[in-house]
């Protein structure tokens, strides 16, 4: 993609002001310091880090500590920032974005609209105006906090034992509230961990008086005058409650392209330049679907991916030439003081096709698991002790043949020195570094 | 000016003085005796020292051109200094989410649980201007060079 000649003073429009949108600004400004940039957000905050809302709920961080860019970032980059602005429609023929703050012409548009919480079809869910919450945005956390201040809350139920649900649960621990997490699968964190890692976290939650109900879900919600009263589970069990948090996952928020010819599957489909089927429409982050590591076409809703994709989109929108290489799923999450990092395939279905290395210390709650296929690492779990986990990340990404160093992977000596020499020199070298 | 620390593993004699002086340089008093014997909390070293058999080497952050740690940081604590290219972090902003630990292919970002729960890594001795590990390496296994690769001495 060469810079188009004759196109000076480009007008860029960025929908979404989370990490993908902000990285897109950085990408554009790496190449084009003059173009006009308009950024739109339907929220009122100049920016904040969504994964940090659980820290806010818990009280570990205040509202003014949640931003990941300083306010002068927008000034320095000469951004026209429109907050509390809903983008309603894109006219792709005339290249106009219709918003509640007016209509904006553009040359290039970036869609970084993220994900929205999945709301299950549960009988009675539509009647519960008070007491039912989702947990993905700062306003969700604020509403929850406010509800707690105004009402006497005794019982909280969280539907969904995944990352969002458990991080939300953590915010309620130690506050004298009766807490229950309901998970459909046979273990918590089913997409992140294997049974052993899940069990360690589950036990820790139970020790902190959090009840876990597995292989079950809510069938009916009962409210009185719009106020949540009771839930009925699939097995008939009834639970009276004051607050229900629905955290069963997120789905790409593709509302803005509905009715347009921008291609989508689960998410908005983009190529390795983060470009949709329209050459002037780009997307990235939790809304975008593209070829990831090993050529798998998917959406991976994680921060580093949104950051990378937004930046690459920005560079290409400004006339640069940068390709996205694909990522695999990875998470770093702390559960009640237990640090965990996981990569790729942590719990393969056909175990016989894989080689699995494990090291467990039940008492100290330390667990390490490496999943190998055809002499390459394809997944790993680090629990309790996460030092140097990034080395495994590099080995996966670079598809390093590890057959000679297998025995060291879960050994105490694990480090750079045990790596194949050519790979070690390659990564240690970096730019201008000699070994 | 972009400075780089080179490591030459063939010269490393495994004395670990780089670690000792890194810790001292980042302590409150910058006094070696007080740092190791006194009551002040001892900082975490920005260096990883490794030894297997006869081979040893010490490595610190490579201050990557395209740093995955900065890209992954949830709080904006990790950043790249535009002038020097050094990858630095703001301790006040860091919440210890360990995204940086997860993505660093060299595994050179440490978990510092001693003080506030934050990440810990090499800062190129930004306060004194000359890296303590380079200054105190007795066998020139760790040296400092400029962007052309010319050696810089204190």
Interface residues (C-beta under 8 A of the other chain):
Chain A: X23 X49 X51 X52 X55 X60 X61 X65 X67 X68 X69 X70 X303 X304 X307 X308 X311 X330 X331 X332 X333 X334 X339 X341 X343 X386 X387 X388 X389 X390 X391 X393 X394 X397 X398 X413 X415 X416 X417 X418 X427 X428 X430 X431 X432 X433 X434 X435
Chain B: X2 X4 X5 X6 X7 X8 X9 X48 X50 X51 X52 X55 X56 X57 X59 X62 X63 X64 X65 X68 X71 X72 X73 X74 X75 X76 X93 X95 X96 X97 X98 X99 X100 X101 X102 X103 X104 X105 X106 X107 X109 X110 X111 X145 X147 X149
